[in-house]
Amino acid sequence: MSASGRWFIGPHAVRRYIERVAPALSYEDALERMISESEASHYVRKERDGCELWRGPKPGRVRFIVQPQIRGLPVLRTVLAEHDRRRPC
């Protein structure tokens, strides 16, 4: 997991980012871009299960599903593309 940026970003979230948002990126490039986008993202709302929905900057407007932590950085659970109809949490 990476502790750079706003959240801990685990391998699952990086793989979902590559799959759903940027298939041409390597793992390392995707992680770097995610860190940058997370720092420019904004909070949208709290979901029913306690996760938070954050939205990244334009033009991609990627949605980040974040699990708050009692201590330490929140954990980025998964990533959804802007128009992905999956339920966030």
Biotite code that builds the C-alpha atoms (Angstrom):
import biotite.structure as struc

atoms = struc.array([
    struc.Atom([0.000, 0.000, 0.000], chain_id="A", res_id=1, res_name="MET", atom_name="CA", element="C"),
    struc.Atom([1.106, 3.554, -0.636], chain_id="A", res_id=2, res_name="SER", atom_name="CA", element="C"),
    struc.Atom([0.976, 6.204, 2.060], chain_id="A", res_id=3, res_name="ALA", atom_name="CA", element="C"),
    struc.Atom([1.672, 9.078, -0.322], chain_id="A", res_id=4, res_name="SER", atom_name="CA", element="C"),
    struc.Atom([-1.129, 11.542, -0.822], chain_id="A", res_id=5, res_name="GLY", atom_name="CA", element="C"),
    struc.Atom([-4.453, 11.868, 0.906], chain_id="A", res_id=6, res_name="ARG", atom_name="CA", element="C"),
    struc.Atom([-5.215, 8.144, 1.406], chain_id="A", res_id=7, res_name="TRP", atom_name="CA", element="C"),
    struc.Atom([-3.594, 4.721, 1.648], chain_id="A", res_id=8, res_name="PHE", atom_name="CA", element="C"),
    struc.Atom([-3.910, 3.291, -1.851], chain_id="A", res_id=9, res_name="ILE", atom_name="CA", element="C"),
    struc.Atom([-3.842, -0.486, -2.061], chain_id="A", res_id=10, res_name="GLY", atom_name="CA", element="C"),
    struc.Atom([-3.264, -2.794, -5.030], chain_id="A", res_id=11, res_name="PRO", atom_name="CA", element="C"),
    struc.Atom([-6.989, -3.473, -5.511], chain_id="A", res_id=12, res_name="HIS", atom_name="CA", element="C"),
    struc.Atom([-7.734, 0.228, -6.032], chain_id="A", res_id=13, res_name="ALA", atom_name="CA", element="C"),
    struc.Atom([-4.833, 0.605, -8.475], chain_id="A", res_id=14, res_name="VAL", atom_name="CA", element="C"),
    struc.Atom([-6.011, -2.412, -10.494], chain_id="A", res_id=15, res_name="ARG", atom_name="CA", element="C"),
    struc.Atom([-9.566, -1.013, -10.606], chain_id="A", res_id=16, res_name="ARG", atom_name="CA", element="C"),
    struc.Atom([-8.212, 2.358, -11.762], chain_id="A", res_id=17, res_name="TYR", atom_name="CA", element="C"),
    struc.Atom([-6.315, 0.677, -14.597], chain_id="A", res_id=18, res_name="ILE", atom_name="CA", element="C"),
    struc.Atom([-9.321, -1.503, -15.516], chain_id="A", res_id=19, res_name="GLU", atom_name="CA", element="C"),
    struc.Atom([-11.969, 1.222, -15.361], chain_id="A", res_id=20, res_name="ARG", atom_name="CA", element="C"),
    struc.Atom([-10.162, 4.460, -16.131], chain_id="A", res_id=21, res_name="VAL", atom_name="CA", element="C"),
    struc.Atom([-6.725, 4.119, -17.758], chain_id="A", res_id=22, res_name="ALA", atom_name="CA", element="C"),
    struc.Atom([-6.007, 0.686, -19.263], chain_id="A", res_id=23, res_name="PRO", atom_name="CA", element="C"),
    struc.Atom([-2.837, 1.858, -21.005], chain_id="A", res_id=24, res_name="ALA", atom_name="CA", element="C"),
    struc.Atom([-1.041, 2.832, -17.777], chain_id="A", res_id=25, res_name="LEU", atom_name="CA", element="C"),
    struc.Atom([1.451, 0.682, -15.918], chain_id="A", res_id=26, res_name="SER", atom_name="CA", element="C"),
    struc.Atom([0.785, -0.027, -12.249], chain_id="A", res_id=27, res_name="TYR", atom_name="CA", element="C"),
    struc.Atom([3.370, 2.556, -11.149], chain_id="A", res_id=28, res_name="GLU", atom_name="CA", element="C"),
    struc.Atom([2.054, 5.254, -13.505], chain_id="A", res_id=29, res_name="ASP", atom_name="CA", element="C"),
    struc.Atom([-1.535, 4.572, -12.412], chain_id="A", res_id=30, res_name="ALA", atom_name="CA", element="C"),
    struc.Atom([-0.555, 4.859, -8.737], chain_id="A", res_id=31, res_name="LEU", atom_name="CA", element="C"),
    struc.Atom([1.244, 8.142, -9.396], chain_id="A", res_id=32, res_name="GLU", atom_name="CA", element="C"),
    struc.Atom([-1.772, 9.551, -11.244], chain_id="A", res_id=33, res_name="ARG", atom_name="CA", element="C"),
    struc.Atom([-4.144, 8.361, -8.495], chain_id="A", res_id=34, res_name="MET", atom_name="CA", element="C"),
    struc.Atom([-2.098, 10.133, -5.844], chain_id="A", res_id=35, res_name="ILE", atom_name="CA", element="C"),
    struc.Atom([-2.189, 13.337, -7.866], chain_id="A", res_id=36, res_name="SER", atom_name="CA", element="C"),
    struc.Atom([-5.942, 13.059, -8.525], chain_id="A", res_id=37, res_name="GLU", atom_name="CA", element="C"),
    struc.Atom([-6.680, 12.224, -4.894], chain_id="A", res_id=38, res_name="SER", atom_name="CA", element="C"),
    struc.Atom([-4.959, 15.409, -3.744], chain_id="A", res_id=39, res_name="GLU", atom_name="CA", element="C"),
    struc.Atom([-7.161, 17.454, -6.116], chain_id="A", res_id=40, res_name="ALA", atom_name="CA", element="C"),
    struc.Atom([-10.395, 15.592, -5.327], chain_id="A", res_id=41, res_name="SER", atom_name="CA", element="C"),
    struc.Atom([-13.296, 16.826, -3.233], chain_id="A", res_id=42, res_name="HIS", atom_name="CA", element="C"),
    struc.Atom([-15.664, 15.176, -0.769], chain_id="A", res_id=43, res_name="TYR", atom_name="CA", element="C"),
    struc.Atom([-19.164, 14.425, -2.115], chain_id="A", res_id=44, res_name="VAL", atom_name="CA", element="C"),
    struc.Atom([-21.049, 12.476, 0.535], chain_id="A", res_id=45, res_name="ARG", atom_name="CA", element="C"),
    struc.Atom([-21.087, 9.669, 3.093], chain_id="A", res_id=46, res_name="LYS", atom_name="CA", element="C"),
    struc.Atom([-22.566, 6.396, 1.835], chain_id="A", res_id=47, res_name="GLU", atom_name="CA", element="C"),
    struc.Atom([-24.878, 4.055, 3.805], chain_id="A", res_id=48, res_name="ARG", atom_name="CA", element="C"),
    struc.Atom([-22.043, 1.716, 4.785], chain_id="A", res_id=49, res_name="ASP", atom_name="CA", element="C"),
    struc.Atom([-19.923, 4.548, 6.204], chain_id="A", res_id=50, res_name="GLY", atom_name="CA", element="C"),
    struc.Atom([-17.632, 4.902, 3.187], chain_id="A", res_id=51, res_name="CYS", atom_name="CA", element="C"),
    struc.Atom([-17.077, 8.321, 1.690], chain_id="A", res_id=52, res_name="GLU", atom_name="CA", element="C"),
    struc.Atom([-17.524, 9.216, -1.959], chain_id="A", res_id=53, res_name="LEU", atom_name="CA", element="C"),
    struc.Atom([-14.933, 11.633, -3.334], chain_id="A", res_id=54, res_name="TRP", atom_name="CA", element="C"),
    struc.Atom([-14.815, 12.988, -6.897], chain_id="A", res_id=55, res_name="ARG", atom_name="CA", element="C"),
    struc.Atom([-11.604, 13.714, -8.761], chain_id="A", res_id=56, res_name="GLY", atom_name="CA", element="C"),
    struc.Atom([-10.872, 16.786, -10.849], chain_id="A", res_id=57, res_name="PRO", atom_name="CA", element="C"),
    struc.Atom([-11.966, 17.418, -14.430], chain_id="A", res_id=58, res_name="LYS", atom_name="CA", element="C"),
    struc.Atom([-11.715, 16.135, -17.085], chain_id="A", res_id=59, res_name="PRO", atom_name="CA", element="C"),
    struc.Atom([-11.860, 12.552, -15.741], chain_id="A", res_id=60, res_name="GLY", atom_name="CA", element="C"),
    struc.Atom([-14.063, 13.142, -12.674], chain_id="A", res_id=61, res_name="ARG", atom_name="CA", element="C"),
    struc.Atom([-13.074, 9.732, -11.298], chain_id="A", res_id=62, res_name="VAL", atom_name="CA", element="C"),
    struc.Atom([-15.012, 8.641, -8.205], chain_id="A", res_id=63, res_name="ARG", atom_name="CA", element="C"),
    struc.Atom([-13.015, 7.390, -5.226], chain_id="A", res_id=64, res_name="PHE", atom_name="CA", element="C"),
    struc.Atom([-14.620, 5.213, -2.553], chain_id="A", res_id=65, res_name="ILE", atom_name="CA", element="C"),
    struc.Atom([-12.789, 5.825, 0.719], chain_id="A", res_id=66, res_name="VAL", atom_name="CA", element="C"),
    struc.Atom([-13.088, 4.020, 4.032], chain_id="A", res_id=67, res_name="GLN", atom_name="CA", element="C"),
    struc.Atom([-12.362, 6.360, 6.967], chain_id="A", res_id=68, res_name="PRO", atom_name="CA", element="C"),
    struc.Atom([-9.993, 5.094, 9.660], chain_id="A", res_id=69, res_name="GLN", atom_name="CA", element="C"),
    struc.Atom([-10.005, 5.848, 13.376], chain_id="A", res_id=70, res_name="ILE", atom_name="CA", element="C"),
    struc.Atom([-6.218, 6.276, 13.362], chain_id="A", res_id=71, res_name="ARG", atom_name="CA", element="C"),
    struc.Atom([-4.023, 7.027, 10.388], chain_id="A", res_id=72, res_name="GLY", atom_name="CA", element="C"),
    struc.Atom([-4.892, 7.743, 6.794], chain_id="A", res_id=73, res_name="LEU", atom_name="CA", element="C"),
    struc.Atom([-8.219, 6.672, 5.270], chain_id="A", res_id=74, res_name="PRO", atom_name="CA", element="C"),
    struc.Atom([-8.068, 3.711, 2.860], chain_id="A", res_id=75, res_name="VAL", atom_name="CA", element="C"),
    struc.Atom([-9.022, 4.041, -0.789], chain_id="A", res_id=76, res_name="LEU", atom_name="CA", element="C"),
    struc.Atom([-11.209, 0.958, -1.306], chain_id="A", res_id=77, res_name="ARG", atom_name="CA", element="C"),
    struc.Atom([-11.997, 1.214, -5.003], chain_id="A", res_id=78, res_name="THR", atom_name="CA", element="C"),
    struc.Atom([-12.276, 3.527, -7.989], chain_id="A", res_id=79, res_name="VAL", atom_name="CA", element="C"),
    struc.Atom([-15.203, 4.103, -10.345], chain_id="A", res_id=80, res_name="LEU", atom_name="CA", element="C"),
    struc.Atom([-15.139, 5.892, -13.664], chain_id="A", res_id=81, res_name="ALA", atom_name="CA", element="C"),
    struc.Atom([-17.247, 9.039, -13.979], chain_id="A", res_id=82, res_name="GLU", atom_name="CA", element="C"),
    struc.Atom([-20.135, 7.343, -15.765], chain_id="A", res_id=83, res_name="HIS", atom_name="CA", element="C"),
    struc.Atom([-19.819, 3.910, -14.175], chain_id="A", res_id=84, res_name="ASP", atom_name="CA", element="C"),
    struc.Atom([-23.286, 2.832, -12.981], chain_id="A", res_id=85, res_name="ARG", atom_name="CA", element="C"),
    struc.Atom([-21.971, 0.516, -10.262], chain_id="A", res_id=86, res_name="ARG", atom_name="CA", element="C"),
    struc.Atom([-23.212, 1.267, -6.786], chain_id="A", res_id=87, res_name="ARG", atom_name="CA", element="C"),
    struc.Atom([-20.339, 3.077, -5.008], chain_id="A", res_id=88, res_name="PRO", atom_name="CA", element="C"),
    struc.Atom([-20.231, 1.026, -1.786], chain_id="A", res_id=89, res_name="CYS", atom_name="CA", element="C"),
])
